[in-house]
Amino acid sequence: VTATDRDEGPNAEVKYSFFKIPEKFDKTFKLDPGSGEIEVTEKLNFEEQQFYELNVQARDAGGLSSHSKVL
């Protein structure tokens, strides 16, 4: 995921985190807080789970945030 902030300097820095991620997905996916890159860390079993829904939060240094859903 990617987010941008029009501020300058440190206030333009965006950090990413999962927001209300189901506990069963906690070890399945890893999110890089600096780049927003999502990595699959365990094998996905589509017989068990047909789709995966993750909510990602982008927050700037000023405390403003936004959310996005990743399927």
All heavy atoms as TSV, in Angstrom:
chain	resi	resn	atom	element	x	y	z
A	1	VAL	N	N	0.847	-1.174	0.000
A	1	VAL	CA	C	0.000	0.000	0.000
A	1	VAL	C	C	0.893	1.238	0.000
A	1	VAL	O	O	2.032	1.197	0.438
A	1	VAL	CB	C	-0.961	0.014	1.213
A	1	VAL	CG1	C	-1.964	-1.108	1.126
A	1	VAL	CG2	C	-0.216	-0.058	2.513
A	2	THR	N	N	0.349	2.334	-0.497
A	2	THR	CA	C	1.095	3.574	-0.548
A	2	THR	C	C	0.186	4.730	-0.154
A	2	THR	O	O	-0.955	4.801	-0.602
A	2	THR	CB	C	1.626	3.843	-1.974
A	2	THR	OG1	O	2.439	2.746	-2.375
A	2	THR	CG2	C	2.450	5.099	-2.028
A	3	ALA	N	N	0.713	5.606	0.670
A	3	ALA	CA	C	0.018	6.840	1.041
A	3	ALA	C	C	1.016	7.980	0.955
A	3	ALA	O	O	2.212	7.786	1.138
A	3	ALA	CB	C	-0.545	6.726	2.455
A	4	THR	N	N	0.526	9.168	0.678
A	4	THR	CA	C	1.388	10.339	0.619
A	4	THR	C	C	0.822	11.423	1.531
A	4	THR	O	O	-0.365	11.452	1.814
A	4	THR	CB	C	1.507	10.897	-0.814
A	4	THR	OG1	O	0.200	11.195	-1.300
A	4	THR	CG2	C	2.187	9.899	-1.731
A	5	ASP	N	N	1.705	12.288	1.969
A	5	ASP	CA	C	1.338	13.418	2.819
A	5	ASP	C	C	1.980	14.652	2.199
A	5	ASP	O	O	3.170	14.653	1.898
A	5	ASP	CB	C	1.862	13.179	4.238
A	5	ASP	CG	C	1.391	14.225	5.221
A	5	ASP	OD1	O	1.130	15.371	4.797
A	5	ASP	OD2	O	1.289	13.918	6.405
A	6	ARG	N	N	1.220	15.696	2.020
A	6	ARG	CA	C	1.722	16.907	1.359
A	6	ARG	C	C	2.558	17.790	2.270
A	6	ARG	O	O	3.104	18.795	1.825
A	6	ARG	CB	C	0.566	17.698	0.767
A	6	ARG	CG	C	-0.086	16.966	-0.369
A	6	ARG	CD	C	-1.143	17.809	-1.013
A	6	ARG	NE	N	-1.759	17.062	-2.104
A	6	ARG	CZ	C	-2.693	17.530	-2.882
A	6	ARG	NH1	N	-3.136	18.750	-2.694
A	6	ARG	NH2	N	-3.188	16.801	-3.835
A	7	ASP	N	N	2.641	17.440	3.545
A	7	ASP	CA	C	3.493	18.213	4.454
A	7	ASP	C	C	4.949	18.066	4.026
A	7	ASP	O	O	5.295	17.217	3.214
A	7	ASP	CB	C	3.356	17.715	5.895
A	7	ASP	CG	C	2.020	18.089	6.508
A	7	ASP	OD1	O	1.383	19.035	6.020
A	7	ASP	OD2	O	1.614	17.418	7.466
A	8	GLU	N	N	5.796	18.882	4.635
A	8	GLU	CA	C	7.229	18.802	4.372
A	8	GLU	C	C	7.952	18.375	5.638
A	8	GLU	O	O	7.438	18.513	6.746
A	8	GLU	CB	C	7.753	20.154	3.899
A	8	GLU	CG	C	7.208	20.566	2.550
A	8	GLU	CD	C	7.776	21.886	2.068
A	8	GLU	OE1	O	8.775	22.367	2.638
A	8	GLU	OE2	O	7.219	22.437	1.116
A	9	GLY	N	N	9.150	17.840	5.464
A	9	GLY	CA	C	9.969	17.444	6.602
A	9	GLY	C	C	9.418	16.228	7.326
A	9	GLY	O	O	8.757	15.378	6.727
A	10	PRO	N	N	9.660	16.156	8.624
A	10	PRO	CA	C	9.253	14.976	9.404
A	10	PRO	C	C	7.739	14.724	9.400
A	10	PRO	O	O	7.298	13.594	9.514
A	10	PRO	CB	C	9.736	15.274	10.819
A	10	PRO	CG	C	10.713	16.380	10.699
A	10	PRO	CD	C	10.398	17.108	9.439
A	11	ASN	N	N	6.944	15.792	9.264
A	11	ASN	CA	C	5.485	15.619	9.257
A	11	ASN	C	C	4.984	14.904	8.001
A	11	ASN	O	O	3.847	14.441	7.961
A	11	ASN	CB	C	4.770	16.961	9.404
A	11	ASN	CG	C	4.842	17.483	10.811
A	11	ASN	OD1	O	5.132	16.745	11.751
A	11	ASN	ND2	N	4.593	18.761	10.970
A	12	ALA	N	N	5.812	14.812	6.978
A	12	ALA	CA	C	5.421	14.130	5.748
A	12	ALA	C	C	5.677	12.631	5.813
A	12	ALA	O	O	5.248	11.884	4.939
A	12	ALA	CB	C	6.173	14.721	4.568
A	13	GLU	N	N	6.365	12.181	6.860
A	13	GLU	CA	C	6.690	10.766	6.983
A	13	GLU	C	C	5.436	9.962	7.342
A	13	GLU	O	O	4.721	10.301	8.273
A	13	GLU	CB	C	7.750	10.574	8.068
A	13	GLU	CG	C	8.288	9.167	8.133
A	13	GLU	CD	C	9.403	9.047	9.151
A	13	GLU	OE1	O	10.183	10.006	9.309
A	13	GLU	OE2	O	9.473	7.983	9.771
A	14	VAL	N	N	5.181	8.903	6.573
A	14	VAL	CA	C	3.997	8.058	6.777
A	14	VAL	C	C	4.442	6.698	7.295
A	14	VAL	O	O	5.377	6.097	6.759
A	14	VAL	CB	C	3.202	7.896	5.458
A	14	VAL	CG1	C	2.024	6.963	5.644
A	14	VAL	CG2	C	2.741	9.257	4.945
A	15	LYS	N	N	3.777	6.214	8.320
A	15	LYS	CA	C	4.025	4.875	8.875
A	15	LYS	C	C	2.765	4.036	8.674
A	15	LYS	O	O	1.648	4.539	8.812
A	15	LYS	CB	C	4.357	4.933	10.365
A	15	LYS	CG	C	5.656	5.641	10.676
A	15	LYS	CD	C	6.827	4.793	10.247
A	15	LYS	CE	C	8.131	5.469	10.639
A	15	LYS	NZ	N	9.274	4.774	10.158
A	16	TYR	N	N	2.969	2.771	8.380
A	16	TYR	CA	C	1.861	1.856	8.105
A	16	TYR	C	C	1.735	0.821	9.207
A	16	TYR	O	O	2.729	0.383	9.786
A	16	TYR	CB	C	2.098	1.136	6.772
A	16	TYR	CG	C	2.273	2.076	5.609
A	16	TYR	CD1	C	3.535	2.509	5.230
A	16	TYR	CD2	C	1.183	2.538	4.906
A	16	TYR	CE1	C	3.711	3.387	4.167
A	16	TYR	CE2	C	1.335	3.423	3.840
A	16	TYR	CZ	C	2.601	3.837	3.477
A	16	TYR	OH	O	2.755	4.697	2.425
A	17	SER	N	N	0.491	0.409	9.468
A	17	SER	CA	C	0.239	-0.653	10.440
A	17	SER	C	C	-1.084	-1.320	10.091
A	17	SER	O	O	-1.939	-0.732	9.416
A	17	SER	CB	C	0.191	-0.096	11.870
A	17	SER	OG	O	-0.858	0.841	11.997
A	18	PHE	N	N	-1.235	-2.561	10.544
A	18	PHE	CA	C	-2.525	-3.216	10.395
A	18	PHE	C	C	-3.476	-2.604	11.410
A	18	PHE	O	O	-3.088	-2.227	12.512
A	18	PHE	CB	C	-2.409	-4.725	10.643
A	18	PHE	CG	C	-1.752	-5.465	9.510
A	18	PHE	CD1	C	-0.645	-6.261	9.746
A	18	PHE	CD2	C	-2.244	-5.379	8.225
A	18	PHE	CE1	C	-0.035	-6.955	8.714
A	18	PHE	CE2	C	-1.641	-6.073	7.177
A	18	PHE	CZ	C	-0.541	-6.865	7.425
A	19	PHE	N	N	-4.736	-2.506	11.050
A	19	PHE	CA	C	-5.754	-1.921	11.902
A	19	PHE	C	C	-6.848	-2.966	12.093
A	19	PHE	O	O	-7.467	-3.400	11.114
A	19	PHE	CB	C	-6.310	-0.655	11.235
A	19	PHE	CG	C	-7.290	0.097	12.065
A	19	PHE	CD1	C	-6.859	0.878	13.117
A	19	PHE	CD2	C	-8.639	0.040	11.785
A	19	PHE	CE1	C	-7.763	1.597	13.872
A	19	PHE	CE2	C	-9.550	0.744	12.543
A	19	PHE	CZ	C	-9.113	1.525	13.594
A	20	LYS	N	N	-7.027	-3.399	13.310
A	20	LYS	CA	C	-8.052	-4.404	13.636
A	20	LYS	C	C	-7.913	-5.670	12.786
A	20	LYS	O	O	-8.881	-6.164	12.212
A	20	LYS	CB	C	-9.460	-3.818	13.482
A	20	LYS	CG	C	-9.749	-2.688	14.420
A	20	LYS	CD	C	-11.164	-2.198	14.263
A	20	LYS	CE	C	-11.445	-1.047	15.203
A	20	LYS	NZ	N	-12.788	-0.507	15.041
A	21	ILE	N	N	-6.710	-6.190	12.694
A	21	ILE	CA	C	-6.477	-7.409	11.926
A	21	ILE	C	C	-6.942	-8.608	12.761
A	21	ILE	O	O	-6.680	-8.656	13.959
A	21	ILE	CB	C	-4.984	-7.548	11.532
A	21	ILE	CG1	C	-4.770	-8.755	10.630
A	21	ILE	CG2	C	-4.088	-7.616	12.742
A	21	ILE	CD1	C	-3.379	-8.832	10.017
A	22	PRO	N	N	-7.661	-9.547	12.137
A	22	PRO	CA	C	-8.059	-10.739	12.880
A	22	PRO	C	C	-6.839	-11.483	13.421
A	22	PRO	O	O	-5.825	-11.599	12.732
A	22	PRO	CB	C	-8.792	-11.590	11.840
A	22	PRO	CG	C	-9.226	-10.622	10.788
A	22	PRO	CD	C	-8.172	-9.553	10.769
A	23	GLU	N	N	-6.939	-11.966	14.638
A	23	GLU	CA	C	-5.806	-12.625	15.289
A	23	GLU	C	C	-5.282	-13.802	14.475
A	23	GLU	O	O	-4.082	-14.049	14.422
A	23	GLU	CB	C	-6.219	-13.094	16.686
A	23	GLU	CG	C	-5.056	-13.440	17.573
A	23	GLU	CD	C	-5.486	-13.693	19.003
A	23	GLU	OE1	O	-6.193	-12.846	19.547
A	23	GLU	OE2	O	-5.109	-14.750	19.539
A	24	LYS	N	N	-6.173	-14.512	13.781
A	24	LYS	CA	C	-5.732	-15.671	12.989
A	24	LYS	C	C	-4.874	-15.267	11.792
A	24	LYS	O	O	-4.152	-16.080	11.242
A	24	LYS	CB	C	-6.927	-16.506	12.540
A	24	LYS	CG	C	-7.899	-15.787	11.642
A	24	LYS	CD	C	-9.090	-16.664	11.317
A	24	LYS	CE	C	-10.113	-15.906	10.489
A	24	LYS	NZ	N	-11.267	-16.733	10.205
A	25	PHE	N	N	-4.928	-13.992	11.366
A	25	PHE	CA	C	-4.101	-13.510	10.259
A	25	PHE	C	C	-2.806	-12.883	10.744
A	25	PHE	O	O	-1.933	-12.548	9.948
A	25	PHE	CB	C	-4.843	-12.470	9.423
A	25	PHE	CG	C	-6.078	-12.975	8.738
A	25	PHE	CD1	C	-6.996	-12.076	8.237
A	25	PHE	CD2	C	-6.340	-14.318	8.594
A	25	PHE	CE1	C	-8.141	-12.506	7.592
A	25	PHE	CE2	C	-7.485	-14.768	7.961
A	25	PHE	CZ	C	-8.389	-13.856	7.467
A	26	ASP	N	N	-2.668	-12.695	12.049
A	26	ASP	CA	C	-1.540	-11.965	12.617
A	26	ASP	C	C	-0.189	-12.557	12.220
A	26	ASP	O	O	0.761	-11.826	11.977
A	26	ASP	CB	C	-1.672	-11.915	14.142
A	26	ASP	CG	C	-0.772	-10.890	14.777
A	26	ASP	OD1	O	-0.521	-9.844	14.136
A	26	ASP	OD2	O	-0.312	-11.121	15.903
A	27	LYS	N	N	-0.098	-13.875	12.132
A	27	LYS	CA	C	1.165	-14.521	11.768
A	27	LYS	C	C	1.239	-14.843	10.287
A	27	LYS	O	O	2.271	-15.251	9.790
A	27	LYS	CB	C	1.350	-15.801	12.592
A	27	LYS	CG	C	1.526	-15.526	14.066
A	27	LYS	CD	C	1.711	-16.785	14.840
A	27	LYS	CE	C	1.825	-16.465	16.322
A	27	LYS	NZ	N	1.871	-17.651	17.147
A	28	THR	N	N	0.148	-14.646	9.557
A	28	THR	CA	C	0.100	-14.974	8.139
A	28	THR	C	C	0.631	-13.843	7.273
A	28	THR	O	O	1.204	-14.075	6.217
A	28	THR	CB	C	-1.354	-15.294	7.728
A	28	THR	OG1	O	-1.868	-16.307	8.597
A	28	THR	CG2	C	-1.439	-15.789	6.309
A	29	PHE	N	N	0.458	-12.611	7.745
A	29	PHE	CA	C	0.866	-11.445	6.974
A	29	PHE	C	C	1.782	-10.551	7.805
A	29	PHE	O	O	1.605	-10.413	9.008
A	29	PHE	CB	C	-0.362	-10.630	6.541
A	29	PHE	CG	C	-1.303	-11.404	5.673
A	29	PHE	CD1	C	-2.416	-12.023	6.216
A	29	PHE	CD2	C	-1.080	-11.525	4.315
A	29	PHE	CE1	C	-3.295	-12.743	5.423
A	29	PHE	CE2	C	-1.948	-12.243	3.515
A	29	PHE	CZ	C	-3.054	-12.855	4.066
A	30	LYS	N	N	2.735	-9.928	7.121
A	30	LYS	CA	C	3.654	-8.999	7.771
A	30	LYS	C	C	3.608	-7.700	6.971
A	30	LYS	O	O	3.626	-7.717	5.743
A	30	LYS	CB	C	5.067	-9.591	7.761
A	30	LYS	CG	C	6.117	-8.701	8.362
A	30	LYS	CD	C	7.477	-9.377	8.266
A	30	LYS	CE	C	8.571	-8.425	8.709
A	30	LYS	NZ	N	9.893	-9.016	8.496
A	31	LEU	N	N	3.555	-6.580	7.672
A	31	LEU	CA	C	3.481	-5.276	7.026
A	31	LEU	C	C	4.709	-4.458	7.409
A	31	LEU	O	O	4.985	-4.260	8.593
A	31	LEU	CB	C	2.207	-4.546	7.472
A	31	LEU	CG	C	2.008	-3.122	6.993
A	31	LEU	CD1	C	1.895	-3.062	5.471
A	31	LEU	CD2	C	0.760	-2.526	7.628
A	32	ASP	N	N	5.450	-4.000	6.396
A	32	ASP	CA	C	6.610	-3.156	6.654
A	32	ASP	C	C	6.104	-1.754	7.005
A	32	ASP	O	O	5.436	-1.120	6.181
A	32	ASP	CB	C	7.499	-3.103	5.409
A	32	ASP	CG	C	8.766	-2.322	5.637
A	32	ASP	OD1	O	8.662	-1.094	5.871
A	32	ASP	OD2	O	9.850	-2.913	5.571
A	33	PRO	N	N	6.398	-1.264	8.213
A	33	PRO	CA	C	5.863	0.028	8.642
A	33	PRO	C	C	6.402	1.220	7.852
A	33	PRO	O	O	5.767	2.265	7.807
A	33	PRO	CB	C	6.272	0.128	10.114
A	33	PRO	CG	C	7.358	-0.854	10.304
A	33	PRO	CD	C	7.214	-1.898	9.244
A	34	GLY	N	N	7.538	1.073	7.211
A	34	GLY	CA	C	8.113	2.180	6.447
A	34	GLY	C	C	7.684	2.222	4.997
A	34	GLY	O	O	7.417	3.289	4.444
A	35	SER	N	N	7.596	1.054	4.362
A	35	SER	CA	C	7.295	1.019	2.926
A	35	SER	C	C	5.836	0.702	2.619
A	35	SER	O	O	5.365	0.969	1.515
A	35	SER	CB	C	8.178	-0.021	2.238
A	35	SER	OG	O	7.786	-1.336	2.614
A	36	GLY	N	N	5.120	0.072	3.559
A	36	GLY	CA	C	3.744	-0.337	3.310
A	36	GLY	C	C	3.644	-1.667	2.585
A	36	GLY	O	O	2.557	-2.103	2.221
A	37	GLU	N	N	4.764	-2.337	2.376
A	37	GLU	CA	C	4.773	-3.625	1.674
A	37	GLU	C	C	4.202	-4.714	2.573
A	37	GLU	O	O	4.599	-4.855	3.730
A	37	GLU	CB	C	6.190	-3.987	1.265
A	37	GLU	CG	C	6.274	-5.293	0.505
A	37	GLU	CD	C	7.688	-5.606	0.062
A	37	GLU	OE1	O	8.379	-4.692	-0.411
A	37	GLU	OE2	O	8.083	-6.770	0.197
A	38	ILE	N	N	3.263	-5.476	2.024
A	38	ILE	CA	C	2.649	-6.592	2.744
A	38	ILE	C	C	3.285	-7.883	2.245
A	38	ILE	O	O	3.348	-8.121	1.039
A	38	ILE	CB	C	1.128	-6.637	2.533
A	38	ILE	CG1	C	0.492	-5.348	3.068
A	38	ILE	CG2	C	0.523	-7.857	3.220
A	38	ILE	CD1	C	-0.974	-5.200	2.747
A	39	GLU	N	N	3.736	-8.694	3.177
A	39	GLU	CA	C	4.392	-9.966	2.854
A	39	GLU	C	C	3.555	-11.115	3.420
A	39	GLU	O	O	3.051	-11.037	4.535
A	39	GLU	CB	C	5.783	-9.982	3.482
A	39	GLU	CG	C	6.577	-11.222	3.212
A	39	GLU	CD	C	7.940	-11.183	3.894
A	39	GLU	OE1	O	8.391	-10.104	4.305
A	39	GLU	OE2	O	8.537	-12.255	4.018
A	40	VAL	N	N	3.412	-12.176	2.634
A	40	VAL	CA	C	2.750	-13.390	3.107
A	40	VAL	C	C	3.817	-14.248	3.767
A	40	VAL	O	O	4.811	-14.596	3.136
A	40	VAL	CB	C	2.075	-14.146	1.938
A	40	VAL	CG1	C	1.418	-15.423	2.433
A	40	VAL	CG2	C	1.059	-13.264	1.239
A	41	THR	N	N	3.624	-14.578	5.042
A	41	THR	CA	C	4.651	-15.293	5.801
A	41	THR	C	C	4.299	-16.758	6.047
A	41	THR	O	O	5.130	-17.507	6.533
A	41	THR	CB	C	4.906	-14.596	7.153
A	41	THR	OG1	O	3.671	-14.510	7.857
A	41	THR	CG2	C	5.483	-13.212	6.942
A	42	GLU	N	N	3.072	-17.158	5.743
A	42	GLU	CA	C	2.653	-18.554	5.859
A	42	GLU	C	C	1.875	-18.927	4.611
A	42	GLU	O	O	1.330	-18.055	3.926
A	42	GLU	CB	C	1.745	-18.744	7.087
A	42	GLU	CG	C	2.444	-18.551	8.406
A	42	GLU	CD	C	1.506	-18.826	9.587
A	42	GLU	OE1	O	0.284	-18.897	9.395
A	42	GLU	OE2	O	2.034	-18.965	10.698
A	43	LYS	N	N	1.791	-20.200	4.332
A	43	LYS	CA	C	1.016	-20.664	3.180
A	43	LYS	C	C	-0.453	-20.319	3.378
A	43	LYS	O	O	-0.985	-20.440	4.479
A	43	LYS	CB	C	1.176	-22.168	2.985
A	43	LYS	CG	C	2.547	-22.562	2.499
A	43	LYS	CD	C	2.596	-24.024	2.182
A	43	LYS	CE	C	3.986	-24.371	1.645
A	43	LYS	NZ	N	4.042	-25.742	1.165
A	44	LEU	N	N	-1.086	-19.895	2.281
A	44	LEU	CA	C	-2.510	-19.583	2.322
A	44	LEU	C	C	-3.299	-20.824	1.935
A	44	LEU	O	O	-2.945	-21.522	0.985
A	44	LEU	CB	C	-2.836	-18.439	1.367
A	44	LEU	CG	C	-2.081	-17.127	1.597
A	44	LEU	CD1	C	-2.505	-16.102	0.559
A	44	LEU	CD2	C	-2.303	-16.611	2.997
A	45	ASN	N	N	-4.339	-21.114	2.678
A	45	ASN	CA	C	-5.179	-22.267	2.418
A	45	ASN	C	C	-6.556	-21.764	1.993
A	45	ASN	O	O	-7.365	-21.382	2.824
A	45	ASN	CB	C	-5.286	-23.140	3.676
A	45	ASN	CG	C	-6.085	-24.399	3.449
A	45	ASN	OD1	O	-6.797	-24.534	2.453
A	45	ASN	ND2	N	-5.983	-25.331	4.373
A	46	PHE	N	N	-6.819	-21.781	0.678
A	46	PHE	CA	C	-8.067	-21.243	0.169
A	46	PHE	C	C	-9.244	-22.182	0.399
A	46	PHE	O	O	-10.385	-21.791	0.185
A	46	PHE	CB	C	-7.918	-20.870	-1.310
A	46	PHE	CG	C	-7.037	-19.681	-1.497
A	46	PHE	CD1	C	-5.732	-19.818	-1.915
A	46	PHE	CD2	C	-7.502	-18.410	-1.221
A	46	PHE	CE1	C	-4.910	-18.712	-2.074
A	46	PHE	CE2	C	-6.691	-17.296	-1.366
A	46	PHE	CZ	C	-5.395	-17.450	-1.801
A	47	GLU	N	N	-8.986	-23.404	0.829
A	47	GLU	CA	C	-10.081	-24.286	1.225
A	47	GLU	C	C	-10.602	-23.879	2.605
A	47	GLU	O	O	-11.777	-24.001	2.900
A	47	GLU	CB	C	-9.613	-25.745	1.237
A	47	GLU	CG	C	-9.323	-26.278	-0.146
A	47	GLU	CD	C	-8.757	-27.687	-0.126
A	47	GLU	OE1	O	-8.618	-28.273	0.958
A	47	GLU	OE2	O	-8.452	-28.187	-1.219
A	48	GLU	N	N	-9.702	-23.367	3.429
A	48	GLU	CA	C	-10.048	-22.916	4.768
A	48	GLU	C	C	-10.581	-21.484	4.759
A	48	GLU	O	O	-11.522	-21.146	5.455
A	48	GLU	CB	C	-8.783	-22.961	5.640
A	48	GLU	CG	C	-8.979	-23.540	7.002
A	48	GLU	CD	C	-7.653	-23.601	7.748
A	48	GLU	OE1	O	-7.196	-22.543	8.196
A	48	GLU	OE2	O	-7.093	-24.705	7.843
A	49	GLN	N	N	-9.967	-20.638	3.969
A	49	GLN	CA	C	-10.286	-19.207	3.917
A	49	GLN	C	C	-10.334	-18.808	2.454
A	49	GLN	O	O	-9.313	-18.811	1.771
A	49	GLN	CB	C	-9.195	-18.430	4.666
A	49	GLN	CG	C	-9.431	-16.972	4.823
A	49	GLN	CD	C	-10.414	-16.659	5.927
A	49	GLN	OE1	O	-10.530	-17.373	6.907
A	49	GLN	NE2	N	-11.143	-15.581	5.762
A	50	GLN	N	N	-11.528	-18.446	1.943
A	50	GLN	CA	C	-11.671	-18.145	0.519
A	50	GLN	C	C	-11.048	-16.814	0.133
A	50	GLN	O	O	-10.574	-16.638	-0.980
A	50	GLN	CB	C	-13.128	-18.179	0.113
A	50	GLN	CG	C	-13.709	-19.569	0.168
A	50	GLN	CD	C	-15.146	-19.614	-0.294
A	50	GLN	OE1	O	-15.771	-18.584	-0.528
A	50	GLN	NE2	N	-15.684	-20.806	-0.433
A	51	PHE	N	N	-11.074	-15.836	1.031
A	51	PHE	CA	C	-10.415	-14.562	0.764
A	51	PHE	C	C	-9.929	-13.973	2.080
A	51	PHE	O	O	-10.381	-14.349	3.150
A	51	PHE	CB	C	-11.326	-13.571	0.016
A	51	PHE	CG	C	-12.456	-13.022	0.836
A	51	PHE	CD1	C	-12.324	-11.806	1.490
A	51	PHE	CD2	C	-13.654	-13.705	0.951
A	51	PHE	CE1	C	-13.361	-11.299	2.254
A	51	PHE	CE2	C	-14.692	-13.199	1.704
A	51	PHE	CZ	C	-14.546	-11.982	2.363
A	52	TYR	N	N	-8.996	-13.073	1.966
A	52	TYR	CA	C	-8.387	-12.436	3.131
A	52	TYR	C	C	-8.653	-10.940	3.052
A	52	TYR	O	O	-8.434	-10.331	2.006
A	52	TYR	CB	C	-6.876	-12.711	3.170
A	52	TYR	CG	C	-6.572	-14.176	3.344
A	52	TYR	CD1	C	-6.569	-15.044	2.260
A	52	TYR	CD2	C	-6.299	-14.697	4.599
A	52	TYR	CE1	C	-6.293	-16.390	2.425
A	52	TYR	CE2	C	-6.032	-16.049	4.777
A	52	TYR	CZ	C	-6.032	-16.882	3.679
A	52	TYR	OH	O	-5.778	-18.221	3.846
A	53	GLU	N	N	-9.134	-10.378	4.137
A	53	GLU	CA	C	-9.416	-8.957	4.194
A	53	GLU	C	C	-8.568	-8.336	5.306
A	53	GLU	O	O	-8.654	-8.745	6.459
A	53	GLU	CB	C	-10.901	-8.731	4.477
A	53	GLU	CG	C	-11.296	-7.285	4.504
A	53	GLU	CD	C	-12.790	-7.117	4.706
A	53	GLU	OE1	O	-13.566	-7.812	4.025
A	53	GLU	OE2	O	-13.163	-6.286	5.548
A	54	LEU	N	N	-7.743	-7.371	4.930
A	54	LEU	CA	C	-6.856	-6.703	5.881
A	54	LEU	C	C	-7.143	-5.213	5.852
A	54	LEU	O	O	-7.333	-4.636	4.780
A	54	LEU	CB	C	-5.394	-6.935	5.497
A	54	LEU	CG	C	-4.953	-8.376	5.303
A	54	LEU	CD1	C	-3.571	-8.418	4.677
A	54	LEU	CD2	C	-4.974	-9.113	6.623
A	55	ASN	N	N	-7.181	-4.587	7.006
A	55	ASN	CA	C	-7.321	-3.133	7.093
A	55	ASN	C	C	-5.963	-2.559	7.447
A	55	ASN	O	O	-5.339	-2.969	8.427
A	55	ASN	CB	C	-8.353	-2.754	8.150
A	55	ASN	CG	C	-9.753	-3.102	7.705
A	55	ASN	OD1	O	-10.196	-2.651	6.664
A	55	ASN	ND2	N	-10.436	-3.923	8.469
A	56	VAL	N	N	-5.525	-1.609	6.631
A	56	VAL	CA	C	-4.217	-0.991	6.826
A	56	VAL	C	C	-4.429	0.476	7.187
A	56	VAL	O	O	-5.257	1.161	6.583
A	56	VAL	CB	C	-3.354	-1.113	5.553
A	56	VAL	CG1	C	-2.034	-0.393	5.718
A	56	VAL	CG2	C	-3.124	-2.577	5.217
A	57	GLN	N	N	-3.663	0.926	8.165
A	57	GLN	CA	C	-3.711	2.323	8.587
A	57	GLN	C	C	-2.422	3.015	8.164
A	57	GLN	O	O	-1.333	2.471	8.359
A	57	GLN	CB	C	-3.850	2.403	10.101
A	57	GLN	CG	C	-3.783	3.812	10.646
A	57	GLN	CD	C	-3.988	3.845	12.137
A	57	GLN	OE1	O	-5.105	3.931	12.591
A	57	GLN	NE2	N	-2.912	3.761	12.897
A	58	ALA	N	N	-2.550	4.197	7.585
A	58	ALA	CA	C	-1.402	5.052	7.278
A	58	ALA	C	C	-1.510	6.262	8.199
A	58	ALA	O	O	-2.548	6.919	8.241
A	58	ALA	CB	C	-1.423	5.475	5.821
A	59	ARG	N	N	-0.440	6.542	8.947
A	59	ARG	CA	C	-0.463	7.642	9.920
A	59	ARG	C	C	0.768	8.517	9.700
A	59	ARG	O	O	1.876	8.019	9.573
A	59	ARG	CB	C	-0.457	7.083	11.338
A	59	ARG	CG	C	-0.451	8.158	12.431
A	59	ARG	CD	C	-0.508	7.557	13.815
A	59	ARG	NE	N	-1.747	6.865	14.082
A	59	ARG	CZ	C	-2.837	7.455	14.594
A	59	ARG	NH1	N	-2.828	8.723	14.885
A	59	ARG	NH2	N	-3.919	6.748	14.824
A	60	ASP	N	N	0.541	9.834	9.690
A	60	ASP	CA	C	1.674	10.744	9.557
A	60	ASP	C	C	2.188	11.146	10.934
A	60	ASP	O	O	1.575	10.820	11.952
A	60	ASP	CB	C	1.331	11.961	8.692
A	60	ASP	CG	C	0.368	12.939	9.348
A	60	ASP	OD1	O	-0.032	12.727	10.518
A	60	ASP	OD2	O	0.011	13.930	8.701
A	61	ALA	N	N	3.309	11.834	10.959
A	61	ALA	CA	C	3.937	12.214	12.228
A	61	ALA	C	C	3.091	13.204	13.013
A	61	ALA	O	O	3.237	13.323	14.225
A	61	ALA	CB	C	5.329	12.791	11.972
A	62	GLY	N	N	2.171	13.889	12.334
A	62	GLY	CA	C	1.291	14.830	13.009
A	62	GLY	C	C	0.093	14.163	13.666
A	62	GLY	O	O	-0.718	14.822	14.306
A	63	GLY	N	N	-0.053	12.841	13.491
A	63	GLY	CA	C	-1.134	12.109	14.129
A	63	GLY	C	C	-2.360	11.893	13.267
A	63	GLY	O	O	-3.316	11.258	13.703
A	64	LEU	N	N	-2.363	12.422	12.042
A	64	LEU	CA	C	-3.497	12.187	11.150
A	64	LEU	C	C	-3.367	10.809	10.523
A	64	LEU	O	O	-2.269	10.349	10.221
A	64	LEU	CB	C	-3.540	13.258	10.060
A	64	LEU	CG	C	-3.734	14.692	10.558
A	64	LEU	CD1	C	-3.641	15.663	9.393
A	64	LEU	CD2	C	-5.063	14.840	11.282
A	65	SER	N	N	-4.508	10.141	10.327
A	65	SER	CA	C	-4.448	8.789	9.759
A	65	SER	C	C	-5.581	8.565	8.778
A	65	SER	O	O	-6.582	9.285	8.766
A	65	SER	CB	C	-4.501	7.740	10.875
A	65	SER	OG	O	-5.755	7.780	11.532
A	66	SER	N	N	-5.399	7.538	7.977
A	66	SER	CA	C	-6.399	7.091	7.020
A	66	SER	C	C	-6.327	5.580	6.959
A	66	SER	O	O	-5.305	4.986	7.294
A	66	SER	CB	C	-6.132	7.708	5.648
A	66	SER	OG	O	-7.168	7.354	4.756
A	67	HIS	N	N	-7.411	4.956	6.527
A	67	HIS	CA	C	-7.476	3.490	6.469
A	67	HIS	C	C	-7.817	3.032	5.064
A	67	HIS	O	O	-8.506	3.734	4.315
A	67	HIS	CB	C	-8.535	2.964	7.435
A	67	HIS	CG	C	-8.269	3.326	8.859
A	67	HIS	ND1	N	-8.770	4.458	9.427
A	67	HIS	CD2	C	-7.524	2.725	9.799
A	67	HIS	CE1	C	-8.354	4.544	10.677
A	67	HIS	NE2	N	-7.597	3.504	10.928
A	68	SER	N	N	-7.348	1.839	4.743
A	68	SER	CA	C	-7.651	1.230	3.460
A	68	SER	C	C	-7.848	-0.262	3.660
A	68	SER	O	O	-7.197	-0.877	4.505
A	68	SER	CB	C	-6.503	1.474	2.476
A	68	SER	OG	O	-6.819	0.912	1.225
A	69	LYS	N	N	-8.746	-0.826	2.875
A	69	LYS	CA	C	-9.013	-2.261	2.938
A	69	LYS	C	C	-8.242	-2.950	1.817
A	69	LYS	O	O	-8.262	-2.504	0.670
A	69	LYS	CB	C	-10.508	-2.499	2.762
A	69	LYS	CG	C	-10.934	-3.929	3.029
A	69	LYS	CD	C	-12.432	-4.071	2.872
A	69	LYS	CE	C	-13.135	-3.285	3.951
A	69	LYS	NZ	N	-14.592	-3.467	3.926
A	70	VAL	N	N	-7.564	-4.034	2.152
A	70	VAL	CA	C	-6.821	-4.824	1.165
A	70	VAL	C	C	-7.459	-6.205	1.136
A	70	VAL	O	O	-7.596	-6.857	2.167
A	70	VAL	CB	C	-5.319	-4.943	1.570
A	70	VAL	CG1	C	-4.581	-5.822	0.594
A	70	VAL	CG2	C	-4.688	-3.567	1.657
A	71	LEU	N	N	-7.876	-6.630	-0.036
A	71	LEU	CA	C	-8.468	-7.964	-0.196
A	71	LEU	C	C	-7.507	-8.846	-0.954
A	71	LEU	O	O	-6.882	-8.444	-1.896
A	71	LEU	CB	C	-9.793	-7.890	-0.958
A	71	LEU	CG	C	-10.910	-7.113	-0.285
A	71	LEU	CD1	C	-12.101	-6.983	-1.200
A	71	LEU	CD2	C	-11.326	-7.788	1.001
